[in-house]
Amino acid sequence: MMQEETLLQHLEELAGKLEIFVRDENISMDETSVTGGLCRVEGQYIVILNSKANVEDKIQVMIKALQQFNLDDIYIKPAVRQLLE
């Protein structure tokens, strides 16, 4: 299994191939734990990651976001593709 930081980097690169912006934001909401998610602003998809979230949580947000897209025609490292299926 690859390192979490490396996996997150691969997921962010995949998002870039899909023209999805990935932003690390300081999300602070009273007494809630928000890790981020996918949104669409003026036709542009954006994945917002809570900068305070740990790497594992960021990976889960990225996986959930990327699963919304057709990834069939994009080369993805086998270890990363397995997580997306």
Buried (B, 14 or more C-beta within 10 A) or exposed (E): EEEEEEBBEBBBEBBEEBEBEBEBEEBEEEEEEBBBBBEEEEEEBBBBBBEBBEEEBBBBBBBBBBEEBEBEEEEBBEEBEEBBE
